[in-house]
Amino acid sequence: MPGPTPSSKPNAKLLRLSVLLALAAVAPAQDIDSAVLLSKVKARVRENTRTIPKFVCRQKMERQSFATGHDRRSCGVLVDSSAGKGSLLTSDRAVLDVMLSDNSEMFAWPGAQSFEADDQDDLLGGGFSGNGDFATFVITIFTLDAATFHYHGRCETGSCVHYTYEIPVVASHYYVKTGQDEATLGYHGSFDVDPQSADLLRLNVTPTDLAKAIPAACDVRTQMTYTKTAVAAGEFTIPASTEKQYLSKDGTRYLDRVSYEGCRQYSSESAIRFED
């Protein structure tokens, strides 16, 4: 019977090596301790919040409203049929400066020396508005010990892990304004985390009991993606972009897209200037 060819042993070694590499790739997904990882995320956010200086970022917004053509139907039908659809009613763009100071968001017109508005709607007026996407959501969820968390395993891509959370209204600083109505609401949602670095990647927010507090509203959703930005005092995590959607019972859908850039350490002695 003929013996093995000279190439048989090297091929067997390559096969064993491939199996070992595949097992090594799968091991991290099996070895994640969700409680330990969540503790690391909380610690990173707390440290980010504690050490972050007063800094200001340029906030660029695109605000649009759409007629979905589904007025006077149930909210369930509206939510299911209106996403991504509708004829454009209004569209505008706006630019503000936003600052995080003492765990609160403050707004001003570009280049202003003082920040006096805690709601961007006080400057822009009209439409739908809600706070929290620049910093307050993250601070409340991860630093106040008020949230309930649930772990849901790997994201579909495998590069992140997925949690859900709930914040009761008694611990919430989240308010929503829609025309004549305004309410502080509890909220719930989900977030994705890099399991290697414990960096926050994405956060989704949905208000709880929205219809009870704002009868004209069917749905409000906010989604943030995160990035790192460097200022003189160090590197900090902020939103790279935010998307807010509001659907009213009359079938109108409002969509706000927000991006942040050019963060600078804030000084009240001179106006903040950004490169165009």
Disulfide bonds with the S-S distance in Angstrom:
Cys57-Cys263 1.91
Cys75-Cys218 2.05
Cys155-Cys160 1.99
